[in-house]
Amino acid sequence: MRLSYDEATLEESNVASDPFTQFQAWFEAARRNPTIAEPNAMCVSTVSPTPPHRPSSRIVLLKDVDPRGFVFFTNYSSRKGREAEGSGFASVVFWWGQRQVRVEGSIERVSEEESDAYFASRPRSSQIGAHVSHQSEVVEGGRTALDERELLLKEQFASGDVPRPTHWGGYRIVPDKIEFWQGRESRLHDRLLFTRNNSNEDWEVVRLFP
């Protein structure tokens, strides 16, 4: 399979000076595109902090973005949680047909208040699901055991608010690199890389070979 990338260009003359502004423009365009079902889906990659330092990737949903970084929520005890906190770094890729955005940086937990607020906004079934799942661990007893655990916890939380589990909350990827990729003809794609200057909040932008 081979597609022709001819929908747009990405030039230094028209890219925003701030990568978060540029990201928001592309993200809104992806949201308006009826062919993109979940524009906030992103591939988060982490790496084991111990040898042999194997990488792992999975799709999660972006839940917030601002100049501080990119936020998603998960089980802190999951493989991605353990690897993120063990290494202190993570990367993200958004894929929107003829565009992609790559993000690299450090990773940190969001505040308890941010995690509480987002958890409270989730459907009740998803709140209970956060209690049900020991994410990334082996399920002894198969699907039946998982369903039985869900029924048990539904009974436990039959009334009142469902509390946020202490093992569940948000992470923020604080980027020092954000790359914007625009597909072009002849595979001579546009790649503009923003790199944060460590001494201040300024960003440097350079063009990379495709």
Salt bridges, closest charged atoms under 4 A:
GLU11 OE2 - ARG184 NH1 3.82
GLU11 OE1 - ARG207 NH2 3.66
GLU12 OE2 - ARG207 NE 2.87
GLU28 OE2 - ARG31 NH1 3.35
ASP66 OD2 - ARG68 NH2 2.88
GLU83 OE2 - ARG79 NE 2.82
GLU85 OE2 - ARG109 NE 2.72
GLU104 OE2 - ARG102 NH1 3.07
GLU112 OE1 - ARG164 NH2 2.53
GLU114 OE2 - ARG68 NH2 3.69
GLU114 OE2 - ARG172 NH2 2.69
ASP116 OD1 - ARG164 NE 2.64
ASP147 OD1 - ARG143 NE 3.01
GLU150 OE2 - LYS154 NZ 3.64
GLU179 OE1 - ARG102 NH2 2.75
GLU179 OE2 - ARG191 NE 2.57
ASP190 OD2 - ARG184 NH1 2.79
ASP190 OD1 - ARG207 NH1 2.79
GLU201 OE1 - ARG196 NH1 2.62
